[in-house]
């Protein structure tokens, strides 16, 4: 009887694994089957390196499908989120894992977990009401020659929002990685004369490096794939980003803004944009995986 149950559960687990793989294959097939022909029709160089995105333009020039401004905008948003969110997240995880009193931990940990459950649109509203006015005030005070004036909807505002949004992921996974390090590492460092702080930062944190890098990978994936909050605070200008206090458009925002009315080559170009985004995230994951293996 036990062997029958084990056999059934094994097949159920196998079915679940195959379903996940099938879902990924279907997504890849849809994206590449519709996106790759559009890239060849537009021209790979024109599509990836073009700086003009004017899909509705007529006349002699015709529509232009250059996504380089969106690629650069996505990179700016990602780097801003990493610079803002990753250090705060890692230091918070260190505090939770090794320095936080138990009573404070029971209060702070659920608050941090609550950040993960807040919808993206709420983050967007928070950015519009709180962050955008602050950025606009700073821009008006410290910049006098900003082209087009300062609206506050900018790369900086989007980076701050994304930095906040990746905090739960970075904190949770980094803390779990640090707690998984054997305690005898810490005790050995203390026995050798190291202080508590030195033992944590020079023994426990390096030992959890692979888990911390994994948290950064997932945080970067969240930052690149975020759409609604970015649309609400980034300005969504389909042109090359020239200033942190000016607006920009990400790849995801480009898709969600125009897919509702796109048709023909325009629609296929948006699907091709999703292909570029998919490959972009894949490259980042592979790079961090290689770094993690080297660190191990």
C-alpha positions in Angstrom: 0.0 0.0 0.0 2.8 2.3 0.9 4.6 1.7 -2.4 1.4 2.5 -4.3 1.0 5.8 -2.6 4.6 6.6 -3.2 4.2 5.7 -6.9 1.1 7.9 -7.3 2.7 10.9 -5.5 5.9 10.5 -7.7 3.8 10.7 -10.8 1.9 13.7 -9.5 5.1 15.5 -8.8 6.4 14.6 -12.3 3.2 15.9 -13.8 3.6 19.2 -12.0 7.2 19.5 -13.1 6.3 18.7 -16.8 3.4 21.3 -16.6 5.8 24.0 -15.5 8.3 23.1 -18.3 5.4 23.0 -20.8 4.2 26.5 -19.7 7.7 27.9 -20.2 8.0 26.2 -23.7 4.6 27.6 -24.8 5.6 31.1 -23.7 8.9 30.9 -25.5 7.1 29.5 -28.6 4.5 32.3 -28.7 7.1 35.1 -28.2 9.7 33.8 -30.7 7.2 32.7 -33.3 5.6 36.2 -33.4 8.6 38.4 -32.4 11.5 37.0 -34.5 9.8 37.6 -37.9 9.0 41.2 -36.9 12.6 41.8 -35.9 13.8 40.5 -39.4 11.1 42.6 -41.1 12.1 45.7 -39.3 15.8 44.9 -39.4 17.7 43.8 -36.3 20.0 46.8 -36.3 17.1 49.2 -36.8 15.1 47.5 -34.1 17.7 47.1 -31.4 19.8 50.2 -32.1 17.2 52.6 -33.5 16.4 55.7 -31.4 13.0 56.6 -32.9 9.8 54.9 -31.8 7.0 56.3 -34.0 4.8 53.4 -34.9 1.9 55.6 -36.1 3.9 57.9 -38.3 2.9 58.0 -42.0 4.4 59.8 -45.0 7.6 59.1 -46.7 9.5 58.0 -43.6 6.9 55.6 -42.4 6.7 54.0 -39.0 9.9 53.6 -36.9 10.4 50.8 -34.4 13.7 51.6 -32.6 13.7 50.3 -29.0 17.1 51.5 -27.9 15.6 54.3 -25.7 13.5 51.7 -23.9 16.5 49.3 -23.4 18.5 52.2 -21.9 15.6 53.2 -19.8 15.2 49.7 -18.4 18.9 49.5 -17.6 18.7 52.9 -15.8 15.7 51.7 -13.8 17.4 48.4 -12.9 20.7 50.0 -11.9 18.8 52.6 -9.8 16.8 49.9 -8.1 20.0 48.0 -7.3 21.8 51.0 -6.0 18.9 52.0 -3.7 17.3 48.7 -2.8 20.1 46.1 -2.5 22.3 47.8 0.2 19.3 48.6 2.3 17.9 45.1 1.9 21.2 43.4 2.7 21.9 45.5 5.8 18.3 45.0 7.0 18.7 41.2 6.5 22.0 41.3 8.5 20.2 43.2 11.3 17.3 40.7 11.3 19.5 37.7 11.3 22.1 38.7 13.9 21.4 41.9 15.7 17.6 42.5 16.0 16.1 41.9 19.5 13.3 39.3 19.5 10.5 41.6 20.5 11.5 44.1 17.8 11.8 41.3 15.2 8.3 40.0 15.9 7.0 43.5 14.9 9.4 44.5 12.1 9.4 41.2 10.2 5.6 41.1 9.4 5.9 44.8 8.4 8.6 43.9 5.8 6.6 40.9 4.6 3.6 43.2 4.2 5.6 45.2 1.6 5.5 42.1 -0.7 1.7 42.0 -0.7 1.1 45.6 -1.6 -0.2 45.8 -5.2 2.0 47.6 -7.8 -0.7 50.2 -8.5 -0.5 51.3 -4.8 3.2 51.7 -5.1 2.5 53.8 -8.1 0.0 56.0 -6.3 2.5 56.4 -3.4 5.1 57.5 -5.9 2.9 60.0 -7.6 1.7 61.6 -4.3 4.9 61.4 -2.3 8.0 60.8 -4.4 7.3 62.7 -7.6 6.6 66.0 -5.8 9.9 65.7 -3.8 11.9 64.9 -6.9 10.2 67.9 -8.7 11.1 70.2 -5.8 14.7 69.0 -5.8 14.9 69.4 -9.6 13.6 72.9 -9.5 16.0 73.9 -6.7 19.2 72.4 -7.9 18.8 72.5 -11.7 18.1 75.6 -13.7 18.8 74.5 -17.2 16.8 71.2 -17.4 15.3 70.9 -20.9 11.5 70.9 -20.8 11.3 71.8 -17.2 11.0 69.6 -14.1 7.9 67.5 -13.7 9.2 65.0 -11.1 8.2 62.1 -13.2 11.6 60.8 -13.9 14.2 58.0 -13.9 15.0 58.9 -10.3 11.4 58.6 -9.1 11.0 55.2 -10.8 14.3 54.0 -9.4 13.3 54.9 -5.8 9.9 53.1 -6.2 11.6 50.0 -7.6 14.2 50.1 -4.9 11.4 50.0 -2.3 9.6 47.2 -4.2 12.6 44.8 -4.3 13.2 45.2 -0.5 11.0 42.3 0.6 12.6 39.9 -1.8 16.2 40.9 -1.0 15.6 40.9 2.8 13.7 37.6 3.0 16.2 35.5 0.9 19.3 37.2 2.3 18.1 36.6 5.8 17.3 33.0 5.1 20.8 32.5 3.6 22.4 34.0 6.7 20.4 31.9 9.1 21.4 28.8 7.1 25.1 29.3 7.8 26.2 27.0 10.6 26.5 28.7 14.0 30.0 27.2 14.6 31.3 29.6 12.0 30.2 32.5 14.3 31.4 30.8 17.4 34.8 30.0 15.9 35.3 33.6 15.0 34.4 34.7 18.5 36.8 32.1 19.9 39.6 33.6 17.7 39.0 37.0 19.3 36.8 38.7 16.8 34.0 41.0 18.0 30.3 40.3 17.3 30.2 42.8 14.5 33.4 41.6 12.9 32.3 38.0 13.1 29.0 38.8 11.4 30.4 40.9 8.5 33.6 39.0 7.9 32.5 35.4 8.5 28.7 35.0 8.4 28.0 37.3 5.5 30.7 35.9 3.2 29.5 32.4 4.0 26.0 33.4 2.8 27.3 35.0 -0.4 25.5 32.7 -2.8 22.1 33.2 -1.1 22.6 37.0 -1.1 23.5 36.9 -4.8 20.3 34.9 -5.4 18.3 37.5 -3.6 19.8 40.2 -5.9 18.9 38.2 -9.0 15.3 37.9 -7.9 15.2 41.5 -7.0 16.6 42.5 -10.4 14.0 40.3 -12.1 11.3 42.1 -10.1 12.7 45.5 -11.0 13.0 44.8 -14.7 9.6 43.1 -15.0 7.7 45.8 -13.0 5.2 47.8 -15.1 2.4 49.6 -13.4 4.4 51.5 -10.8 6.9 52.5 -13.5 4.2 53.7 -15.9 2.8 55.9 -13.2 6.0 57.7 -12.1 8.5 57.4 -14.9 7.1 59.9 -17.4 7.1 57.3 -20.3 8.9 59.4 -22.8 9.8 57.3 -25.8 13.2 59.0 -26.4 16.8 58.5 -25.2 17.2 59.2 -21.5 19.4 62.3 -21.0 19.0 63.1 -17.3 18.1 61.3 -14.1 15.4 64.0 -13.5 13.8 63.5 -16.9 11.3 60.9 -17.9 12.1 57.6 -19.7 10.2 54.5 -20.8 11.0 50.9 -20.0 10.5 47.9 -22.2 7.5 46.7 -20.1 5.9 50.1 -20.1 6.3 50.3 -23.9 4.3 47.1 -24.3 1.5 47.8 -21.8 1.0 51.4 -23.0 0.5 50.5 -26.7 -0.6 46.9 -26.9 -4.3 47.9 -26.4 -4.5 49.6 -29.8 -1.6 48.0 -31.8 -2.2 46.0 -34.9 -0.2 44.4 -37.7 3.6 45.1 -37.6 3.1 47.4 -34.6 1.7 44.6 -32.5 4.4 42.2 -33.6 7.0 44.8 -32.8 5.7 45.0 -29.3 5.9 41.2 -29.0 9.4 41.4 -30.3 10.1 43.9 -27.5 8.9 41.2 -25.1 11.4 38.8 -26.8 14.2 41.3 -26.1 13.1 41.7 -22.5 13.0 37.9 -22.1 16.5 37.5 -23.4 17.7 40.4 -21.3 16.4 38.8 -18.1 17.9 35.4 -19.2 21.3 37.0 -19.7 21.2 38.6 -16.3 20.2 35.3 -14.6 22.9 33.4 -16.4 25.5 36.0 -15.4 24.6 36.0 -11.7 24.5 32.2 -11.8 28.0 32.1 -13.1 29.1 34.6 -10.4 27.4 32.5 -7.8 29.2 29.3 -8.9 32.6 31.2 -8.8 31.9 32.4 -5.3 31.0 28.9 -4.2 
